[in-house]
Amino acid sequence: MQIPRVLAVLAVLIAAVGAWRLVSTPDESAVQILAGEMAPATLSAIGQLPESPPGDVDWRPLDQGVLAGWRDPYWLRWRSTTISAPGDASRALRLSLRGASQLYWNGQSLPGNGVVGRTPVEERPGLVDIVRELPPSAAGAKDELVVLASSQHQRVPLHSADANAMVAPAEMLYGGVIRPWLIAAFATGALAAACLYFLAVQRGRRRTPDARLLLALCAVGLALPVVEAWRPLLGYAYPWHGPRLLALLALHTAAAVLLPAYLARRFAVAVPGWARSAFLLMLAAAAVFLPGFDGRSTGILLASLLASAGLLLRIGDAPEERWPILALVLAGALALAVERGAFLDGPYFLLLSVLMGFLLLRHAAQLRALDHHNARLREERAQLSLQLLQRGIQPHWLMNTLTCLQELIEQAPPRASRMVESLAEQFDRLRDSSARQSVPLQDELALCRSHLDIVGLALDRAMVLEIDAADMRLSLPPGVLHAQIENALTHAGAIACAQRPFRLRVHRERDRWVLELRSARGSSPHRGRGTGTRYIEASLAAACPGGWQFIQGIEGDDWRGRIEMTCAS
């Protein structure tokens, strides 16, 4: 099953990314990228803004890093490198610029974008991306776009201005924006459906740490395409561009932390504290010191994917789970290392959607398998509980008890009265506990003491249960201590148990509760392999899947039974 699953997840990822690339890559023969220049604008303090740059303006090649620091008005000029075809009226201009702008195409004014201002008060911010339909160009001429712009409201310092102008058919500019996000919407919907399915399977369960981490990672995976699509689908004024990039960086950092954290929890991979601290420090350093938001996100996500791959390689079991996840993680790391920022603009959250969908479905499948396993354990436990209840009132034991009671009525009426009360309490507690999944330790001890009282009254000997417990506030499956006491009375004998008291010690060892019961050793060769032992093991397995241990055997003059549970509360 390993190879088909690996091939299946890689095929889904390749199909999603390939479809994205296919619809988002424009026809280069129909697209014209204009060559840009820039120059500071010298404007008077009052009066109308100029419609064209002066003849002595100092034009310089467009430098995105320098332009990112300009706030006051400036000129931009883009020129085509090819001669326009005559009569071409279907073209449109796409301008990406973080500022307010006035546009002039071949000297002709185009609708502006915001209001250019000499001061922040005077400026009205424009949109980051705009599309303008272009008038026909003169035959045999080269096109020129002149822009007067200002960026007075740019508050978040950015590494690059990312200003560019592109001319293409209008249908391509509009359709090229929408089509890739249809694929992203499909991937997001599939991830949301997987998340809802996981929540449905989780309903009514106690949320484990790995499940909480997985749901948090799912929330990040759903938020990422929403924030990414904000710019191309809805658009926003340029002052919002910095906060959007900070939000994306925060989401990328959250995904980088949550993915290896989930894998470590999910597959129980021990990670030293120093390694966790070093990883978090490395992510923080990348988020602060790497140049540009794309560079920071690339460094953070690449470190996370490589750390996740390292964790997966340390897993000793669950190979069917490991290899598909490892294949996706390594594919993402390779794509990030090769394409860097280009991979972040869409394919990354497609990778995250495929990875998250696989993790959610596999985790849900494991929970359903665990449900079936627990159902079988509960059925087995119910059968064993019935057997123990029947054994508690079996005719032989009941006949002996009633015969003893008849003798006590004639010889020691007070003892007979106490035995009747103990019998009533014993049957009442057996009936109550047999219908419950867990009982407080105090109730379990009361059941044990009522049983010992009956045996002690019949023998006219004190049956002692000594308790050594600093904390009694825990619950446990019903009958697990009572079954051990019954086993001791059956296999060691009541006389031996009267001579050597029962001793129960309750304490905690790290995250586990430990209950250690010592009783008379006895000499029965069948002790520890009967119905009582099977009942204890089935009860613990149903109550604490994977978080219990029951060990019993001879230790010196004692028979020792030790129960360890991580689920006791």
Buried (B, 14 or more C-beta within 10 A) or exposed (E): EEEEBBEEBBEBBEEBBEBBBEBBEBEEEEBBBBEBBBBEBBBEEEEEBBEEBEEEBEEEEBBBEEBBEBBBBBBBBBBBEEEBEEEEEEBBBBBBBBBBBBBBBBEEEBEBBBBBBBEEEBBBBBBBBBBBEBEBBEEEEEBBBBBBBBBBBBEEEBBBBBBBBBBBBBEBBEEBBEBBBEBBEBBBEBBBEBBEBBBEBBEEEEEBEBBEBBBBBBBBBBBBBBBBBBBBEEBBBBBBBBEBBEBBBBBBBBBBBBBBBBBBBBBEBEBEEEEBEEBEEBBEBBBEEBEBBBBBBBBBBBBBBBBBBBBBEEBEEBEEBBBBBBBBBBBBBEBBEEBBEBBBBBBBBBBBBBBBBBBBBBBBEBBEEEEEEBEEBBEBBEBBBEBBBEBBEEEEBEEEBEEBBEEBBEEBEEBBBBBBBBBEBBBEBBEEBBEEEBBBBEBBBBBBBBBBBBBBBBBEBEBBBEEEBEEEEBBBBBBBBBBBBBBBBBBBBBEBBBEBBBBBBBEEEEEBBBBBBBBBBBEBEEBBEBBBBBBBBBBBBBBBEEBBBBEBEEEEEBBBBBBBBEBBE
